[in-house]
Amino acid sequence: MPVASTHSPSTKARAKRVRSIRSLRRGDIVEARSGGTIYFHGEVQDTAPGLSTVWIRDESTGQRTAASMDDFTLWKL
C-alpha cells in the first residue's frame, strides 16, 4: 500500500474528520489516514455510504482507490 506522507501541522490544522460518508460529495478533497500516516490524498470520485467506502483519485499517483472507513479515518480538507 503506497504511503503519501505523514501529517504536517498545516494539514492537521485545516482538516476536519469525516464521521459519515454521507457528508462527502464528488469533488471534495480528502485524506485517508491510518496510524498517523496519510495513505491517500485526493478528490472524491464516488461514495458508497452502505459500504462505508469512498473512491479517491489520489493526487500523487493519479490512481482511483477505494478507501473504507473500516480501515482508514477520512479527513476533509
C-alpha positions as CSV (number, residue, x, y, z in Angstrom):
1,M,0.0,0.0,0.0
2,P,1.6,3.4,-1.0
3,V,2.2,5.9,1.7
4,A,1.7,9.6,0.7
5,S,3.2,11.2,3.8
6,T,3.0,11.8,7.4
7,H,0.9,14.6,9.0
8,S,2.1,18.1,8.6
9,P,1.0,20.7,11.1
10,S,-0.7,22.8,8.4
11,T,-2.8,19.9,7.1
12,K,-3.9,18.9,10.6
13,A,-5.0,22.4,11.4
14,R,-7.4,22.8,8.5
15,A,-8.6,19.2,8.1
16,K,-11.9,18.0,9.6
17,R,-12.6,14.4,10.4
18,V,-15.4,12.8,8.4
19,R,-17.8,10.9,10.6
20,S,-20.2,9.9,7.9
21,I,-19.6,9.1,4.2
22,R,-22.9,10.9,3.5
23,S,-21.3,14.2,4.3
24,L,-18.9,13.8,1.3
25,R,-19.6,14.9,-2.3
26,R,-17.8,14.4,-5.6
27,G,-15.0,16.9,-5.9
28,D,-14.3,17.2,-2.1
29,I,-10.6,16.9,-1.2
30,V,-9.9,14.3,1.4
31,E,-7.1,12.3,3.1
32,A,-7.3,8.7,4.1
33,R,-5.2,8.2,7.2
34,S,-4.2,5.2,9.4
35,G,-1.9,5.2,12.4
36,G,-0.8,8.8,11.9
37,T,0.1,8.3,8.3
38,I,-1.6,9.7,5.2
39,Y,-2.1,6.9,2.7
40,F,-4.2,8.7,0.1
41,H,-4.8,12.3,-0.6
42,G,-7.1,13.5,-3.4
43,E,-10.5,14.2,-4.9
44,V,-13.6,12.2,-4.0
45,Q,-14.8,10.4,-7.2
46,D,-17.7,8.4,-5.8
47,T,-19.2,7.2,-2.4
48,A,-21.0,4.1,-1.2
49,P,-22.5,5.0,2.2
50,G,-23.9,1.5,2.7
51,L,-20.4,0.1,2.4
52,S,-18.7,2.9,4.3
53,T,-16.4,3.4,1.3
54,V,-15.2,6.3,-0.8
55,W,-13.3,6.3,-4.0
56,I,-10.5,8.8,-4.2
57,R,-8.4,9.9,-7.2
58,D,-5.0,10.1,-5.5
59,E,-3.1,13.2,-6.3
60,S,0.3,11.7,-6.1
61,T,-0.4,8.6,-8.4
62,G,-3.5,9.6,-10.3
63,Q,-5.0,6.2,-9.5
64,R,-8.6,5.7,-8.3
65,T,-8.5,4.0,-5.0
66,A,-11.3,2.7,-2.7
67,A,-10.9,3.6,1.0
68,S,-13.1,2.1,3.6
69,M,-13.9,3.8,7.0
70,D,-13.3,0.3,8.5
71,D,-9.6,0.7,7.5
72,F,-9.0,4.4,7.5
73,T,-10.0,7.6,9.1
74,L,-11.1,10.2,6.5
75,W,-10.3,13.9,6.7
76,K,-11.9,16.6,4.6
77,L,-9.7,19.5,3.7
